[in-house]
Amino acid sequence: MARRTALRGTIAAAVLLGAVSDPVSALEPQSGEGVAILDCERRLCTMLQQRTAKGEDLTCDLSKTWARNVIKSADQPTVTWGFGDARCSVSIHVSRAQIAEALAARGEDRKVWIPPHTATCLVEFDGEVRTLTATLAPKLVVKDGRVEKIWVNLTEVDGPSAVKATLWTAARLADHVGLFQQPLIKSVNRFITTTCPKKYPLAAASAPGRK
């Protein structure tokens, strides 16, 4: 997840989603999940490197399945994942012009408010697979082409009360206490400055000011 946090920071679900013993059936990754994520990553990287308002917005239909042990690897003393596997799906729509303007600005902070996105999740809970929806509207502050601050900005959760409580706690800790803040910012900036140019050099070569 960390290598694609710019993308998944937009949807933010992996940060927030993370005991059922011997669940009835594990949630297996769906066919095409990885391909769709990589395609969206490629288009996002192109947008981030070209930094031009011309072109299509970023639109992606994504789904991601996490095994319980993967989610629990992000446990903190103040918030832990006490459930099973999880799968979230979300339709992303991010303005190309908004991102390009923020990244191109120099010498001052630029605020980027991502419009609300609702993820629909399946979570193993109490021996059953239950549905949960979470709406997020991430906020970022960008300066000189780098992200300075990130807020997950969870605005609404609907689902099993225990899972809701975990997500609200994680969101409050992330946005008001700063838990996950520095690792998330570091990962996003690494994605923008290192991962994208390395994985998609043609996009980097076509960016303004590069040959």
C-alpha positions in Angstrom: 0.0 0.0 0.0 2.7 2.4 0.9 4.1 2.6 -2.7 0.7 3.8 -4.0 -0.3 6.0 -1.1 -0.9 9.0 -3.4 -3.7 7.0 -5.1 -4.8 5.2 -2.0 -4.4 8.4 0.1 -7.1 9.8 -2.1 -9.4 7.0 -1.3 -7.8 6.6 2.2 -9.6 3.4 2.9 -6.4 1.3 3.6 -5.2 3.8 6.2 -8.5 3.6 8.1 -9.3 -0.1 7.8 -6.9 -1.3 10.1 -11.2 -10.8 16.5 -12.7 -13.0 14.3 -11.3 -16.5 14.9 -11.7 -19.1 12.1 -14.0 -16.9 9.9 -16.7 -18.7 7.8 -14.9 -17.8 4.6 -12.0 -15.5 3.8 -12.4 -12.7 1.4 -10.3 -13.6 -1.6 -8.9 -10.9 -3.9 -11.1 -10.4 -7.0 -9.8 -10.9 -10.5 -8.5 -7.7 -12.0 -8.0 -5.7 -8.8 -4.3 -5.3 -9.3 -4.6 -4.5 -13.0 -7.1 -1.7 -12.4 -5.0 -0.2 -9.6 -1.8 -0.2 -11.8 -3.7 1.4 -14.7 -5.0 4.1 -12.4 -1.6 4.6 -10.9 -0.1 5.0 -14.4 -2.6 7.7 -15.3 -2.2 9.4 -12.0 1.6 9.4 -12.4 1.2 10.9 -15.9 -1.0 13.7 -14.4 1.4 14.4 -11.6 4.5 14.6 -13.8 3.0 16.6 -16.7 1.4 19.1 -14.3 -0.8 20.5 -17.0 -4.5 21.2 -16.8 -5.1 19.9 -20.3 -6.4 16.4 -20.5 -8.9 14.1 -18.9 -9.6 14.1 -15.2 -8.6 11.0 -13.2 -11.5 8.6 -13.1 -11.0 5.0 -11.8 -13.2 2.2 -10.5 -11.1 0.4 -8.0 -11.5 -2.5 -5.6 -8.9 -3.8 -3.1 -9.0 -6.8 -0.7 -6.9 -6.9 2.4 -6.2 -10.0 4.5 -6.8 -9.5 8.2 -3.1 -9.9 9.1 -2.2 -7.1 6.6 -4.6 -4.7 8.2 -3.4 -5.6 11.6 0.2 -4.9 10.7 -0.8 -1.2 10.9 -2.1 -1.6 14.5 -1.2 1.1 17.0 -1.4 1.1 20.8 -4.4 3.5 20.5 -6.3 1.8 17.7 -6.3 -1.9 16.6 -8.2 -3.9 14.0 -10.3 -6.6 15.7 -12.1 -8.0 12.7 -11.3 -10.1 9.7 -10.5 -9.6 6.1 -11.9 -6.5 4.3 -12.6 -5.5 0.7 -13.4 -1.9 -0.4 -14.6 -0.6 -3.7 -14.7 3.1 -4.8 -15.1 5.2 -7.9 -12.5 7.9 -8.0 -12.9 11.2 -9.8 -10.2 13.8 -9.2 -9.8 17.1 -11.1 -6.7 17.2 -13.3 -6.7 21.0 -13.3 -6.9 21.2 -9.5 -4.0 18.9 -9.0 -1.9 20.6 -11.8 -2.5 24.0 -10.3 -1.4 22.9 -6.8 1.7 21.2 -8.0 2.8 24.0 -10.3 2.5 26.7 -7.6 5.7 28.0 -6.0 6.4 29.9 -2.8 3.0 29.5 -1.2 0.7 26.9 0.2 -2.0 25.6 -2.1 -5.0 23.7 -0.6 -6.4 20.8 -2.5 -9.8 19.6 -1.3 -10.8 16.3 -2.9 -14.5 15.9 -3.4 -16.3 13.3 -1.2 -15.8 9.7 -2.3 -17.8 6.9 -0.8 -16.2 3.5 -0.4 -18.4 0.4 -0.1 -16.7 -2.3 2.0 -17.2 -5.9 3.0 -15.8 -6.8 6.4 -15.6 -10.1 8.2 -17.4 -9.4 11.5 -18.7 -11.8 14.1 -18.6 -14.8 11.8 -20.4 -13.0 8.9 -19.4 -10.8 6.0 -21.0 -7.4 6.7 -21.4 -4.3 4.5 -20.0 -0.9 5.5 -19.8 2.4 3.7 -17.4 5.2 4.4 -17.3 8.7 2.9 -14.1 10.6 2.8 -13.1 14.0 1.4 -9.3 14.2 1.8 -7.6 17.5 2.2 -4.0 18.3 1.3 -1.8 21.3 1.5 0.9 21.4 -1.2 3.9 23.7 -1.4 6.6 23.8 -4.1 5.4 20.5 -5.6 5.4 18.6 -2.3 2.6 17.7 0.1 3.0 19.4 3.5 -0.2 18.2 5.3 -2.9 15.6 4.7 -6.3 15.1 6.4 -8.2 11.9 5.8 -11.4 13.8 6.6 -13.8 10.9 7.2 -17.3 12.5 7.1 -19.7 9.5 7.4 -19.6 5.8 8.2 -22.5 3.4 8.1 -22.2 -0.2 9.2 -21.6 -2.5 12.2 -21.2 -0.2 15.3 -17.9 -1.8 16.4 -16.3 -1.3 13.0 -17.7 2.3 12.8 -16.1 3.1 16.2 -12.7 1.8 15.0 -12.8 3.9 11.8 -13.9 7.0 13.6 -11.1 6.6 16.2 -8.5 6.0 13.5 -9.7 9.1 11.6 -9.7 11.3 14.6 -6.2 10.1 15.6 -5.0 10.7 12.0 -6.5 14.2 11.6 -6.4 15.7 15.0 -3.5 13.9 16.8 -1.3 13.3 13.8 -1.1 9.5 13.9 0.0 8.2 10.5 0.5 11.9 9.4 4.3 11.9 8.8 4.6 8.4 7.3 1.7 9.2 5.0 3.2 12.5 3.8 6.6 10.9 3.3 5.0 8.1 1.3 3.0 10.5 -0.9 6.0 12.7 -1.7 8.1 9.6 -2.5 5.4 8.5 -4.9 5.3 11.9 -6.6 9.1 12.5 -6.8 10.6 9.0 -7.1 8.1 6.3 -7.8 6.3 7.9 -10.7 9.4 9.0 -12.6 11.1 5.7 -12.1 8.1 3.5 -13.1 6.8 5.7 -15.9 9.8 7.5 -17.4 8.0 8.5 -20.6 5.5 10.5 -18.6 8.4 12.2 -16.9 10.1 13.0 -20.2 7.0 14.7 -21.6 6.5 16.9 -18.5 6.9 20.7 -19.1 10.6 21.8 -19.0 12.0 18.3 -19.6 13.5 16.8 -22.7 
